[in-house]
């Protein structure tokens, strides 16, 4: 249960840091407090599942105390090494994957733009012709505003 307290401290702090890294108008940042409540509920359910898995569901008074001790140990001793490990993980795993996803999106977007430009080549004279016809029709028959009586 001490380890689950350390994990709880790490997950909550990681969630808070992630929300602060977002732009201020981001949906996740606007509803950060509500989502954090659900995060705490999920972590509580996970700790009860851990108790159920490890000790067949028997709950003892020292279990919540052990989790609190785990959170305190995280703040005192494990915070810096775990944040360093998180930074290394982000730079070695997450950022390259995110870069590949962004590259893929840019390539697909460029291909779609190229296809649209190619399709516009035969359509462009038709559009210009329609614009001239509309301009001529508007000059011949101007729309008059209704008059008040």
C-alpha positions in Angstrom: 0.0 0.0 0.0 3.0 2.3 0.5 3.9 1.7 -3.2 0.3 2.6 -4.2 0.6 5.8 -2.2 3.9 6.7 -4.1 2.2 5.9 -7.4 -0.8 8.0 -6.4 1.4 11.0 -5.6 3.2 10.6 -8.9 0.0 10.2 -11.0 -1.7 13.2 -9.4 1.4 15.4 -9.8 1.9 14.3 -13.4 -1.8 15.1 -14.2 -1.4 18.6 -12.7 1.8 19.2 -14.6 0.2 18.0 -17.8 -2.7 20.3 -17.4 -0.5 23.3 -16.6 1.4 22.6 -19.8 -1.7 23.0 -21.9 -2.9 26.4 -23.3 -5.2 28.2 -20.9 -8.3 27.8 -23.1 -7.9 24.0 -23.5 -10.8 21.9 -22.5 -8.8 19.7 -20.2 -7.4 22.7 -18.4 -10.7 24.4 -17.9 -12.2 21.3 -16.3 -9.1 20.3 -14.4 -10.7 20.3 -10.9 -13.5 18.1 -12.0 -11.3 15.7 -13.8 -8.9 15.6 -10.9 -11.8 14.5 -8.7 -12.5 11.6 -11.0 -8.8 10.8 -11.0 -8.8 10.6 -7.2 -12.0 8.4 -7.4 -10.3 6.2 -10.0 -7.2 5.9 -7.8 -9.3 5.0 -4.8 -11.1 2.3 -6.8 -7.7 1.0 -8.0 -6.4 0.8 -4.4 -9.4 -1.2 -3.3 -8.9 -3.4 -6.3 -5.3 -3.8 -5.3 -6.5 -4.8 -1.8 -8.9 -7.2 -3.2 -6.3 -8.8 -5.4 -3.5 -8.9 -2.8 -5.4 -9.8 0.4 -8.7 -11.2 -0.9 -10.5 -7.9 -0.1 -9.7 -7.7 3.6 -9.2 -4.1 4.6 -7.3 -3.1 7.6 -7.0 0.3 9.4 -3.3 0.7 8.5 -4.0 0.5 4.8 -5.0 4.2 4.4 -2.2 5.1 6.7 0.2 3.2 4.5 -1.1 5.1 1.5 -0.7 8.4 3.2 2.9 7.4 4.2 3.5 6.5 0.6 2.3 9.9 -0.6 4.6 11.6 2.0 7.5 9.4 0.9 6.9 10.4 -2.7 7.1 14.1 -1.7 10.2 13.6 0.4 12.4 11.1 -1.4 10.9 9.7 -4.7 9.7 12.9 -6.3 12.9 14.1 -8.0 14.0 10.6 -9.3 10.5 9.9 -10.6 10.2 13.3 -12.3 13.6 12.7 -13.9 12.4 9.3 -15.1 9.2 11.0 -16.4 11.2 13.6 -18.3 13.5 10.9 -19.8 10.4 8.8 -20.8 8.7 11.8 -22.4 11.8 12.8 -24.4 12.7 9.3 -25.5 9.3 7.7 -26.1 6.4 10.2 -26.2 8.0 13.1 -28.1 9.3 11.0 -31.0 5.9 9.3 -31.3 4.1 12.7 -31.2 6.6 14.0 -33.9 5.8 11.0 -36.2 2.0 11.6 -35.7 2.4 15.4 -36.5 4.5 14.5 -39.5 1.9 12.1 -40.8 -0.8 14.7 -40.4 1.2 17.3 -42.2 1.9 14.8 -45.1 -1.8 13.9 -45.4 -2.8 17.5 -45.3 -0.3 18.4 -48.0 -1.5 15.6 -50.2 -5.2 16.7 -49.8 -4.2 20.3 -50.6 -2.4 19.1 -53.7 -5.3 17.0 -54.9 -7.7 19.9 -54.4 -5.4 22.2 -56.4 -5.2 19.7 -59.2 -9.0 19.3 -59.2 -9.4 23.1 -59.3 -7.4 23.4 -62.5 -10.3 22.3 -64.8 -13.0 23.8 -62.5 -11.4 27.2 -62.3 -12.5 28.5 -65.8 -16.1 27.3 -65.0 -16.1 29.2 -61.7 -14.9 32.4 -63.5 -17.5 32.0 -66.2 -20.3 31.6 -63.6 -19.0 34.7 -61.7 -19.2 36.8 -64.9 -22.7 35.6 -65.7 -23.8 36.4 -62.1 -22.2 39.9 -62.4 -24.0 40.6 -65.7 -27.3 39.4 -64.3 -27.0 41.6 -61.2 -26.1 44.7 -63.4 -29.2 44.0 -65.6 -31.7 43.4 -62.8 -30.6 45.1 -59.7 -32.4 44.1 -56.6 -34.6 46.9 -55.3 -35.3 47.3 -51.6 -39.0 47.2 -50.7 -40.5 50.7 -50.2 -42.4 51.7 -47.1 -45.9 53.1 -47.5 
